[in-house]
Structures are given as structure tokens and as C-alpha cells.
Amino acid sequence: MAQEVRGVIARSKGAPVEIATIVVPAPGPGEAVVKVQACGVCHTDLHYREGGINDEYPFLLGHEAAGIVEAVGDGVTDLVPGDFVILNWRAVCGTCRACLRGRPWYCFATFNAAQPMTLTDGTALSPALGIGAFAEKTLVHSGQCTKVDPSASPAAVGLLGCGIMAGIGAAVNTGGVTRGDSVAVIGCGGVGNAAVAGAKLAGATKIIAIDLDDRKLAWAKGFGATHTINAGQGDVVEAVRELTDGFGADVVIEAVGRPETWKQAFYARDLAGTVVLVGVPTPDMRLDMPLIDFFSRGGSLKSSWYGDCLPSRDFPYLVDLYQQGRLDLDAFVTETIALDQVEDAFTKMHHGDVLRSVVVFSGTELA
């Protein structure tokens, strides 16, 4: 039976978000209804509101979430009602050319729910990243649900559903950071500081955090940065080289998504080093660089999609590290808020006042 719940929608480009009544269908074949317990406010949601993703309004925002499976549709065998899950937007198909080549983290045909969620007048909603979790309940494909330890805090582990996984994965999966490496991270918001934490987990011995905001640099120290550089106080490339015996870092992770900072990343790496772009650029951005520099410096230039993660592999592993006290996901939760405070959270995020605001729904226990 379909249910009516409250959710946060964006009706038009740039307009403030609003609370609306959402109709959530009963799950069809391969689908699941999840009672959302917590959902992080991610910059991608703001991109949706601003029309930076597409113009398929109205959007049901929210995608960085954890909750409890309430019901499953026909053919779902790996979930049962009551399972605690993190939602993910890469439900791998298993049959596309990437999956068949043993690279499911690149899956080119990921699944979403087939049925739309709607407004009460029947208007179909576009769920952010196929999830739409700024709602008391949401309909997703069963493959978008990853079971994890139910004793973990939903507000903390739900962040693995997007930004924190993107950052950790950019270091560990895409960048291939390993013990003894030097790593520089440009941009120390939620994703960048997750990359700092990932570099520490991987055994990097020198982790250089770079940002214009001293508050964010202080946060980076807490996540494992050994050195910090305020980008407004000198030449970033020279500063990184000074900290790496004049060579540059083995891996540089760009978590801003701008041409200027990508160029800094490119020239701040050592010869044959790796640059990882995890910051999301806008479609109008362009690079103009000497082609000879790409040839002569060698190495790898990579984009990181969702931290090149495989949710079924990475989420339980990282939750285990969190439960062991080896990955401080709680430190990413700057504040918990109610559903009607999402617009205010966007403002705080834009001003750099928070790492993550997290919507917590009534009745959720924050372990």
C-alpha cells in the first residue's frame, strides 16, 4: 500500500526548498521501502536545487542516508524488514561491460527504483542520485541498500553513503595511497577531510592539508593531517614541494573541482605521481595547459567516481573501523537538525561553517 510521508523538495532553480507530502509506493519487484533514520546535507543536494545536475524538477532531495528496511518487493532475497542499511547510489548490475571485466565499482548500468515517488497530485519526483532521503521513508532499488552493523550510529555511518566514502575512496581506491606515501589534499571540507582520514588509514606518513579557511585546516589536523597550508598565504605548489624535499607529493587529491586548484594539484605532485580529481566541476569549466607538461611529468591523472567504491565491500569494512575507534565518523557530524532546517543547513555549508549537518528523524537513537 502506498504511504504519505513528509519530505524536502526543490520545485524550481534557486528557490528555497520546502516540506511537502510525498507519496511512497509499495515496493515492486526488486525494490525496498526504507524508513530513513538520518541523512546528511551534501553539496550535491545544493547542486540539484541550483540546477547544476539537470532540470528535472521537482527534486526530492537527500541521498547520504541510513535507515531500516520496512518492506521489500518480489524477488528480493538479500534483505528483510528490520535490516539496518546504508543507502548507496551505485547499485551494481553485474552484467554491464565493467562488471563483466571484474570492475563493478565502475558499473555503467546501476539500478534505481522503477516506480516514481510523487506529490499528492501525482507529479513525479526526481530523487537525488536515485535515492531521495530527505523524507521519512523512501523507495529505492534493493541493491541500493547495504547492510551494516545495526549498533552503529545512523547519523555517522549514513555519511558513508556519499561524501565520506567519496573522500576515503579517492585516497585508498582511486589514488592507491599506501604506507610511506606523501599525500596532499586541496580543499578540506567534508570530502577533503575524508580523503585526509583515508590517507591516514592507508599508512601515508606525510599528509598535507590545503585550504583557505583555517577552521577547515584545524579540522584536517584532527583527521590526521601532519602539515597544513593556508592557500591564501603563498604559493601552494612551492609550499608542498618544500614539505616534500623539493619533489612534490606522491598523491595529490583535488577536492574543490576548479581549474585553478586542479593545476595546483598537477604541479604539486612528484614526477610520475598521481592526481585524483574528486571535487565536482561545473560544465562550463575549462583547462588550458601545455601538453608537453602532461607528457614530461608522467604519472596518472584520475577522476574518482564515488571514491571508486563497491558498497557491499567498503561500507561494512569502514563501519567496522568506526566501531573499533579507528575511523572517527562522529567527527564529521557538526550538527544534527530537523527536516525543516535543510535550507538553513545549505547556508551554513556554503559559508564553510560545518563539515556535515545531518537530518535526524524522530525516534532515531544516536548510538
Secondary structure as GFF3:
##gff-version 3
##sequence-region A 1 367
A	DSSP	beta_strand	3	10	.	.	.	ID=ss1
A	DSSP	beta_strand	18	24	.	.	.	ID=ss2
A	DSSP	beta_strand	31	40	.	.	.	ID=ss3
A	DSSP	alpha_helix	43	49	.	.	.	ID=ss4
A	DSSP	beta_strand	59	60	.	.	.	ID=ss5
A	DSSP	beta_strand	64	72	.	.	.	ID=ss6
A	DSSP	beta_strand	84	87	.	.	.	ID=ss7
A	DSSP	alpha_helix	97	100	.	.	.	ID=ss8
A	DSSP	three_ten_helix	104	106	.	.	.	ID=ss9
A	DSSP	beta_strand	118	119	.	.	.	ID=ss10
A	DSSP	beta_strand	126	127	.	.	.	ID=ss11
A	DSSP	three_ten_helix	128	130	.	.	.	ID=ss12
A	DSSP	beta_strand	137	141	.	.	.	ID=ss13
A	DSSP	three_ten_helix	142	144	.	.	.	ID=ss14
A	DSSP	beta_strand	145	147	.	.	.	ID=ss15
A	DSSP	alpha_helix	154	157	.	.	.	ID=ss16
A	DSSP	three_ten_helix	158	161	.	.	.	ID=ss17
A	DSSP	alpha_helix	163	169	.	.	.	ID=ss18
A	DSSP	pi_helix	170	174	.	.	.	ID=ss19
A	DSSP	beta_strand	182	186	.	.	.	ID=ss20
A	DSSP	alpha_helix	190	202	.	.	.	ID=ss21
A	DSSP	beta_strand	206	211	.	.	.	ID=ss22
A	DSSP	alpha_helix	214	223	.	.	.	ID=ss23
A	DSSP	beta_strand	227	230	.	.	.	ID=ss24
A	DSSP	three_ten_helix	231	233	.	.	.	ID=ss25
A	DSSP	alpha_helix	236	243	.	.	.	ID=ss26
A	DSSP	beta_strand	249	254	.	.	.	ID=ss27
A	DSSP	alpha_helix	259	268	.	.	.	ID=ss28
A	DSSP	beta_strand	269	277	.	.	.	ID=ss29
A	DSSP	alpha_helix	291	297	.	.	.	ID=ss30
A	DSSP	beta_strand	300	303	.	.	.	ID=ss31
A	DSSP	three_ten_helix	306	308	.	.	.	ID=ss32
A	DSSP	alpha_helix	311	323	.	.	.	ID=ss33
A	DSSP	three_ten_helix	329	332	.	.	.	ID=ss34
A	DSSP	beta_strand	335	337	.	.	.	ID=ss35
A	DSSP	three_ten_helix	339	341	.	.	.	ID=ss36
A	DSSP	alpha_helix	342	350	.	.	.	ID=ss37
A	DSSP	beta_strand	357	360	.	.	.	ID=ss38
###
